[in-house]
Amino acid sequence: GALSVVIFDPRPTPPADRAKDNPWPEWPRIFRVDYGHQEVEQKYGKDPREFLVLSKKFLDDGNGNLKGIETVRVEWTKDESGRFKMTEVPGSEQVFEADLCFLAMGFLGPEEKISEELKVERDPRGNYKADMGKFTTNVEKVFACGDARRGQSLVVWAIAEGRQCAREVDIMLMGETQLP
């Protein structure tokens, strides 16, 4: 078995109860403990999660084998537009020894490079700004839907918006559509 288990999460520790800005039907962003967390805590004496930690770099032993992970603590603040921005805490760098790493990454927002290169406007939360129902952005022939438009949400919303957006693209390209 493992000598230790650590889970890095760049986000803050979630609240115990659903926050007012997290209404149904959004996925409840609350602190959860699943059986894996319980098992690690029972074996090693503490919850394995390290919140507000950003992985920066894998370190090797000179032979191509993983030897550690360079990390830094982060904090979240709102910028002038009200959008959350992650900043590194100076002097908080830390190396965690490791010989095995699993990557499990969730959705943290749409690609910035695409919006910068195409000059697609973003909303205060950092999502691509697009008209609901038409899914058009400020850039001609560029559409946005699902998580990229509304933010992380339920998969049923992404599927529904994807279908609606496909219909609007079909109308733009063909002048009509047979899509529902």
C-alpha positions in Angstrom: 0.0 0.0 0.0 0.8 3.7 -0.2 3.0 5.3 2.5 0.9 8.4 2.2 -2.0 9.9 0.1 -2.5 13.6 -0.7 -5.1 15.2 -2.8 -4.4 18.8 -4.0 -7.3 21.1 -4.8 -6.7 24.7 -5.8 -10.2 25.7 -4.6 -11.1 26.7 -1.1 -12.6 24.2 1.3 -16.3 24.1 0.4 -18.9 25.1 3.0 -20.8 22.5 5.0 -24.1 23.8 3.6 -25.2 25.0 0.2 -24.4 28.8 -0.2 -27.0 31.3 -1.3 -25.2 31.8 -4.6 -25.5 28.0 -5.3 -29.2 27.4 -5.8 -30.9 24.2 -7.1 -30.6 22.8 -9.9 -26.9 23.6 -9.7 -24.7 20.9 -8.3 -24.4 21.6 -4.5 -20.9 22.9 -3.8 -20.6 21.6 -0.3 -17.9 19.8 1.7 -18.3 16.0 1.2 -16.5 13.1 2.7 -16.7 9.9 0.7 -15.5 6.4 1.6 -12.0 7.0 0.0 -11.5 10.1 2.2 -12.6 8.2 5.3 -10.3 5.2 4.5 -7.3 7.5 4.1 -8.1 9.4 7.3 -8.5 6.1 9.2 -5.2 4.7 7.9 -3.1 7.9 8.1 -4.8 10.0 10.7 -5.9 12.9 8.6 -8.1 13.9 5.7 -6.0 13.6 2.5 -7.2 16.8 0.9 -5.0 19.9 0.8 -7.1 22.8 -0.3 -5.8 26.0 -1.8 -2.8 24.2 -3.2 -1.7 24.4 -6.8 0.6 21.8 -8.5 3.3 23.7 -10.3 5.8 21.1 -11.6 6.7 17.4 -11.5 10.2 16.7 -10.2 12.2 13.7 -11.4 15.1 11.7 -10.0 17.4 12.3 -13.0 16.3 8.9 -14.5 12.9 10.0 -15.6 11.1 8.7 -12.5 8.8 10.9 -10.5 10.3 12.0 -7.2 8.1 14.9 -6.1 5.6 17.6 -6.9 6.4 21.3 -6.5 3.4 23.2 -5.2 2.4 26.6 -4.1 -0.5 27.9 -1.9 -3.1 30.1 -3.6 -5.8 32.6 -2.6 -8.9 33.7 -4.5 -9.9 37.3 -4.8 -12.3 39.2 -7.0 -11.1 41.5 -9.7 -12.6 44.8 -10.8 -15.3 43.0 -12.9 -16.3 40.7 -10.0 -14.6 37.7 -11.5 -12.7 35.4 -9.2 -8.9 35.3 -9.8 -6.4 32.8 -8.3 -3.1 34.3 -7.1 -0.1 32.5 -5.7 0.9 33.2 -2.2 4.6 34.3 -2.2 6.9 32.2 -0.1 4.4 29.3 0.2 6.2 27.0 -2.2 6.4 23.4 -1.0 7.7 20.1 -2.4 5.7 16.9 -1.7 7.6 13.7 -2.2 5.8 11.4 -4.6 6.5 8.3 -6.8 3.1 8.0 -8.2 0.6 10.7 -9.3 -3.0 10.5 -10.6 -4.5 13.5 -12.4 -8.2 14.2 -11.8 -9.2 17.6 -13.2 -12.5 19.2 -13.1 -13.9 22.1 -15.2 -12.4 25.4 -14.1 -13.7 27.5 -17.0 -13.4 27.8 -20.7 -10.1 28.2 -22.5 -8.7 31.7 -22.1 -6.4 31.4 -25.1 -9.3 30.9 -27.5 -11.2 33.9 -26.2 -8.1 36.1 -26.3 -7.2 35.1 -29.8 -10.7 35.4 -31.2 -11.6 38.4 -28.9 -14.7 36.6 -27.6 -16.2 38.6 -24.7 -16.5 37.0 -21.3 -19.0 37.4 -18.6 -18.1 38.4 -15.0 -17.6 34.7 -14.1 -15.1 34.2 -17.0 -17.5 32.2 -19.2 -17.9 33.0 -22.9 -20.6 35.6 -23.3 -23.3 34.4 -25.7 -27.0 35.1 -26.2 -29.2 32.4 -24.6 -31.3 30.8 -27.3 -29.1 32.0 -30.2 -25.7 31.1 -28.6 -24.0 33.8 -30.7 -21.0 35.6 -29.2 -19.7 39.1 -30.1 -17.6 37.5 -32.8 -19.4 36.7 -36.1 -19.9 32.9 -36.7 -18.6 32.0 -33.2 -21.0 30.3 -30.9 -20.8 29.2 -27.3 -23.0 26.8 -25.3 -23.0 24.4 -22.3 -20.3 24.8 -19.6 -18.3 27.3 -21.8 -21.3 29.7 -21.8 -23.1 29.0 -18.4 -20.2 27.6 -16.3 -19.9 24.2 -14.7 -23.3 22.7 -14.6 -25.3 19.5 -15.0 -24.6 17.4 -18.1 -28.3 17.6 -19.1 -27.9 21.4 -19.5 -24.8 20.9 -21.7 -26.6 18.4 -23.9 -29.7 20.5 -24.2 -27.7 23.7 -25.1 -25.5 21.7 -27.5 -28.5 20.6 -29.4 -30.0 24.1 -29.4 -26.7 25.6 -30.5 -26.4 23.0 -33.3 -29.8 24.1 -34.5 -28.7 27.8 -34.6 -25.5 26.9 -36.4 -27.4 24.9 -39.0 -29.7 27.9 -39.6 -26.7 30.2 -40.0 -25.0 27.8 -42.4 -28.0 26.6 -44.4 -30.6 29.3 -43.9 -33.0 26.8 -42.4 -32.9 23.6 -40.3 -34.7 20.3 -39.8 -33.2 19.9 -36.3 -35.7 20.1 -33.5 
